[in-house]
Amino acid sequence: MHIAIIGNGISGITAARFIRKLSDHQVTVISAESKYFFSRTALMYIYMGHMREVDTQPYEPWFWEKNRIGLVQDYVKEVDTQGKALHFTKQEPLKYDKLIIACGSKPNKFGWPGQDLKGVGGLYSLQDLQAMEEGSEGLQRAVIVGGGLIGIEMAEMFHSRNIPVTLLVREKSYWNMVLPKEESEMVNRHIKEHHIDLRLETELKEIVDDGTGKACAVITNKGERIDCGYVGLTAGVSPNIAYLKDTGIETQKGILVNDYLETNIPDIYAIGDCAQLREPRPGRRPIEAVWYTGRMMGETLAYTICKKPVAYDPGIWFNSAKFLDIEYQVYGDIQSKAPENHAAVYWEHKDGRKSVRIVYDKNSGAVLGFNLMGVRYRHEVCEKWLAEQTPIEKVLTNLGLANFDPEFYDEYEQDILAIYNQQAGKNLILKKRRGLSRALEFLQKTGSA
């Protein structure tokens, strides 16, 4: 059986690797972006000089031949679902028995005048990185449109080369549709501390052509002109599925799939950023453009294709990122505007660059989520507490188990517990159990390690 995979990102490559582990099927991975799989989240570090492109490739070039995973570098211009064939821009058509579509996302464009000029780009592909590199020579100022995670990465990249940056964010506070008020304001302060020109409640209206087809300025919704030589479009991403029009594959924003990641066409599946679940789990979105969910989809689908069907289960929500110098982690249900039944213990360090938010149910007391800025907690410990709906007071008195910071770092568990005691009128005492050995002992005793 020949399995073709469109896309060599984390979803497609994970599927290919696990199909090979589970079977002897022929596997071919197709990508126009690059020959070899690379870590997309490391693009910024290539630009900043911390890594070379080859350093972002988790597998050596010999890995693919050794594991009998074929590689095709070309654009898929047509998917023939009736004849089970892929048509390319350069190569001869490729027949398949089963097709996995893992073609990822593309940066959003909203019809802004000038959005296709030279010197305008996103930060998703190697080609985007190359365009950004070329546009940085002699650059006097960059303007970035969008206040998400990719926007802050691009701002840090330019900032690392001492290129002045203006960041246009349409919301009243940075990423406040995701972050609670205090954390959003922390990021606002941090961006400004790095001398990045943060413009809140400001939207792009037009990108100005210098007369040669290159961007030279932007016009905002407030009528202001900001001169610049590069415009970064980072107002989110959307599934890269335009080429699937008229194939019969059902789509909405993404490719519609069931719990087994099957499309409406037999033998065709979709995973990763381009997949849209018909019935997502409660509290989860139909499309989740996140690295770890893409990896889970790839592994899950491999079992199904190899006749060991497994329904996709994303588990407990998790994400991590970095806002310049502040590391961010979230586990479970953290909402920017808390529902009526949510209560929280929120602690913030006096330096304004660290915080811990633990959300729990007002009625049952079960812990619901952790939001961490500048502080690390152990994934396995937080996930176990959330899965078992552990009472907030048990979590707080054992909080040292989650502490991931190295020895000799300051500890904040006592301060966090003190805030809860004050809120609840309690006198709970922190159990002094922290460190790797204690955490592993805890997980082993409870069957999680």
Residue pairs with C-beta under 8 A, 6 or more apart in sequence:
1 25
1 26
1 97
1 98
2 25
2 26
2 27
2 28
2 95
2 96
2 97
2 98
3 19
3 25
3 26
3 27
3 28
3 96
3 97
3 98
3 99
3 100
3 305
4 28
4 30
4 86
4 94
4 96
4 98
4 99
4 100
5 12
5 15
5 16
5 27
5 28
5 29
5 30
5 99
5 100
5 102
6 12
6 30
6 31
6 76
6 79
6 86
6 99
6 100
6 101
6 102
6 103
7 29
7 30
7 31
7 101
7 102
7 103
7 104
7 272
7 274
8 29
8 30
8 31
8 33
8 34
8 36
8 37
8 71
9 37
9 40
9 102
9 104
9 272
9 273
9 294
10 37
10 40
10 272
10 291
10 294
10 295
10 298
11 102
11 104
11 271
11 272
11 273
11 294
11 295
11 297
11 298
12 29
12 31
12 100
12 102
12 271
12 272
12 298
13 29
13 37
13 298
14 294
14 295
14 297
14 298
14 299
14 302
15 100
15 102
15 271
15 297
15 298
15 299
15 301
15 302
15 305
16 27
16 29
16 69
16 298
17 67
17 69
17 298
17 302
18 298
18 299
18 302
18 303
19 25
19 27
19 302
19 305
19 306
20 27
20 67
20 68
20 69
21 302
22 302
22 303
22 306
22 308
23 306
25 305
25 306
26 68
26 70
27 68
27 69
27 70
28 69
28 70
28 71
28 72
28 94
28 96
29 69
29 70
29 71
29 72
30 72
30 73
30 74
30 76
30 86
30 88
30 94
31 71
31 72
31 73
32 73
32 74
32 75
32 76
33 125
33 126
33 127
34 73
34 126
35 71
35 73
36 57
36 59
36 61
36 64
36 71
37 57
37 58
37 59
38 53
38 56
38 57
38 58
38 126
39 56
39 57
39 58
40 124
40 291
41 291
42 51
42 55
42 56
43 56
43 123
43 126
43 128
43 129
44 123
44 153
44 154
44 156
44 157
45 51
45 56
46 52
46 53
46 56
46 129
47 129
47 132
47 133
47 157
47 160
48 156
48 157
48 160
49 160
53 126
64 70
64 71
72 88
72 91
72 94
74 88
74 89
74 90
74 91
75 88
75 89
75 90
76 86
76 87
76 88
76 103
76 243
77 87
77 88
77 89
77 243
78 86
78 87
78 243
78 247
79 86
79 87
79 99
79 101
79 243
79 244
79 247
79 249
80 86
80 87
80 93
81 247
81 248
81 249
81 265
81 268
83 95
84 95
84 96
84 97
84 99
84 267
85 93
85 94
85 95
85 96
86 93
86 94
86 96
86 99
87 93
88 94
97 267
98 267
98 268
98 269
98 305
99 267
99 268
99 269
100 269
100 270
100 271
100 301
100 305
101 244
101 249
101 255
101 263
101 268
101 269
101 270
101 271
101 274
101 275
102 270
102 271
102 272
102 274
102 294
102 298
103 239
103 240
103 241
103 272
103 274
104 124
104 239
104 240
104 272
104 273
104 274
105 124
105 237
105 238
105 239
105 240
105 273
105 274
105 289
106 122
106 124
106 237
106 238
106 239
106 240
107 121
107 122
107 123
107 124
107 128
107 150
107 233
107 234
107 235
107 236
107 237
108 233
108 235
108 236
108 237
108 238
109 115
109 116
109 233
110 235
112 204
112 205
112 206
112 207
113 206
113 207
114 120
114 206
114 207
114 208
114 209
114 215
115 207
115 233
117 207
117 209
117 213
117 214
117 215
117 231
118 213
118 214
118 215
119 135
119 214
119 215
119 229
119 230
119 231
120 207
120 215
120 230
120 231
120 233
121 128
121 131
121 132
121 135
121 230
121 231
121 232
121 233
122 128
122 150
122 232
122 233
122 234
122 237
123 129
123 132
123 150
123 153
123 154
123 157
123 232
123 234
124 150
124 237
132 154
132 157
132 230
132 232
135 229
135 230
136 158
136 161
136 163
136 230
138 229
139 158
139 163
139 229
139 230
140 163
140 164
140 227
140 228
140 229
141 163
141 164
141 165
141 166
141 226
141 227
141 228
141 229
142 154
142 158
142 163
142 164
142 165
142 166
142 228
142 229
142 230
142 231
142 232
143 165
143 166
143 167
143 168
143 218
143 226
143 228
143 230
143 231
143 232
144 151
144 154
144 155
144 158
144 165
144 166
144 167
144 168
144 231
144 232
144 234
145 151
145 168
145 204
145 218
145 231
145 232
145 233
145 234
145 235
146 168
146 169
146 232
146 233
146 234
146 235
146 236
147 167
147 168
147 169
147 170
147 171
147 174
147 175
148 175
148 234
148 235
148 236
149 175
149 321
150 234
150 237
151 167
151 169
151 232
151 234
151 235
152 167
152 187
152 191
152 321
152 323
152 324
154 232
154 234
155 165
155 167
155 191
155 196
155 324
156 324
158 164
158 165
158 230
159 165
159 194
159 195
159 196
159 324
164 197
165 196
165 197
166 196
166 197
166 199
166 226
166 228
167 191
167 196
167 197
167 198
167 199
168 199
168 202
168 203
168 204
168 218
168 220
169 198
169 199
169 200
169 201
169 202
170 201
170 202
170 203
171 177
171 200
171 201
172 200
172 201
173 181
173 184
173 185
173 188
173 200
174 184
174 187
174 188
174 191
174 198
174 200
175 184
175 187
176 184
176 336
177 336
178 336
179 187
179 336
179 371
180 334
180 335
180 336
180 338
180 344
180 346
180 357
180 371
181 336
182 346
182 348
182 355
182 357
183 355
183 357
183 371
183 373
184 336
186 326
186 348
186 352
186 353
186 355
186 373
187 323
187 326
188 198
188 200
189 352
190 323
190 324
190 325
190 326
190 352
190 353
191 198
191 323
191 324
192 198
194 324
199 220
202 220
202 221
202 222
203 220
203 221
204 218
204 219
204 220
204 221
205 218
205 219
205 220
205 221
206 218
206 219
207 215
207 217
207 218
207 219
207 231
208 215
208 216
208 217
208 218
208 219
208 225
209 215
209 216
210 216
214 229
215 228
215 229
215 230
215 231
216 227
216 228
216 229
217 225
217 226
217 227
217 228
218 225
218 226
218 228
218 231
219 225
220 226
237 273
237 289
238 253
239 251
239 253
239 254
239 255
239 273
239 274
239 275
239 276
239 287
240 273
240 274
241 251
241 254
241 255
241 274
244 251
244 255
247 265
248 264
248 265
249 255
249 263
249 264
249 265
249 268
250 256
250 263
250 264
251 276
252 276
253 276
253 286
253 287
254 270
254 273
254 274
254 275
254 276
254 286
254 287
255 263
255 270
255 274
255 275
255 276
256 263
256 264
256 276
256 278
257 263
257 269
257 270
257 271
257 275
257 276
257 277
257 278
258 277
258 278
258 279
259 277
259 279
259 311
259 312
260 301
260 304
260 309
260 310
260 311
260 312
261 269
261 270
261 271
261 275
261 297
261 300
261 301
261 304
261 312
262 268
262 269
262 304
263 269
263 270
269 301
269 304
269 305
270 276
271 294
271 297
271 298
271 301
272 289
272 293
272 294
272 297
272 298
273 287
273 289
273 294
275 287
275 297
276 286
276 287
277 284
277 286
277 287
277 312
278 286
280 286
281 313
281 314
283 317
283 333
284 314
284 317
288 314
290 319
292 318
293 314
296 312
296 314
296 315
297 312
300 310
300 311
300 312
300 313
301 312
303 309
303 310
304 310
315 383
316 331
316 332
316 383
316 386
316 387
317 330
317 331
317 332
317 333
318 329
318 330
318 331
318 379
318 383
319 328
319 329
319 330
320 327
320 328
320 329
320 330
321 327
321 328
322 328
323 373
325 353
326 353
326 354
326 373
326 374
327 372
327 373
327 374
327 376
328 372
328 373
329 370
329 371
329 372
329 376
329 377
330 369
330 370
330 371
330 372
331 369
331 370
331 377
331 379
331 382
331 383
331 386
332 359
332 367
332 368
332 369
332 370
332 382
332 386
333 342
333 359
333 368
333 369
334 357
334 359
334 368
334 369
334 370
334 371
335 342
338 344
338 359
340 362
341 361
341 362
341 363
342 359
342 360
342 361
342 362
342 368
343 359
343 360
343 361
343 362
344 357
344 358
344 359
344 360
345 356
345 357
345 358
345 360
345 392
345 396
345 416
345 419
345 420
345 423
346 355
346 356
346 357
346 419
347 355
347 356
347 357
347 412
347 415
347 416
347 419
348 354
348 355
349 355
349 374
349 412
353 373
353 374
354 373
354 374
354 375
354 412
355 371
355 372
355 373
355 374
355 375
356 370
356 371
356 372
356 373
356 375
356 412
356 416
357 369
357 370
357 371
357 372
358 367
358 369
358 370
358 371
358 392
358 395
358 396
358 416
359 367
359 368
359 369
359 370
359 371
360 366
360 367
360 368
360 392
360 395
361 368
364 389
365 391
365 392
365 393
366 389
366 390
366 391
366 392
367 385
367 386
367 389
367 390
367 391
367 392
367 395
368 386
369 386
370 377
370 382
370 386
370 402
375 405
375 412
376 403
376 404
376 405
377 402
377 403
377 404
378 401
378 402
378 403
378 404
378 439
380 439
380 443
380 448
380 449
381 401
381 402
381 439
381 442
381 443
382 402
384 390
384 443
384 446
384 448
385 395
385 402
392 420
393 420
393 426
393 428
396 413
396 416
396 417
396 420
396 428
396 430
397 417
397 428
397 429
397 430
397 431
398 431
398 433
398 442
399 413
399 416
399 417
399 430
400 411
400 413
400 430
400 431
400 432
400 433
400 434
400 435
400 438
401 433
401 434
401 438
401 439
401 442
402 439
403 411
403 413
403 434
403 435
405 411
407 435
411 434
413 430
413 434
414 430
417 428
417 430
420 426
420 428
421 427
421 428
433 442
440 449
443 449
